[in-house]
């Protein structure tokens, strides 16, 4: 780790939580590469396809309460 990085870590660690969160948000988004221009359209199409499956009765879901209760049992 460079001296600059160490200095930044010390200074940033002293910031209030909300400011550290802003810095973290910025840093995480700075790691994202170029976005696929077709990705949003592909997700929209996939969501529409899944909604059609549910509406047509070919796919069913489970109540959120049931799913969350199962996750709590499994990971508690």
Buried (B, 14 or more C-beta within 10 A) or exposed (E): EEEEEEEEEEEEEEEEEEEEEEEEEEEEEEEEEEEEEEEEEEEEEEEEEEEEEEEEEEEEEEEEEEEEEEEEEEEE
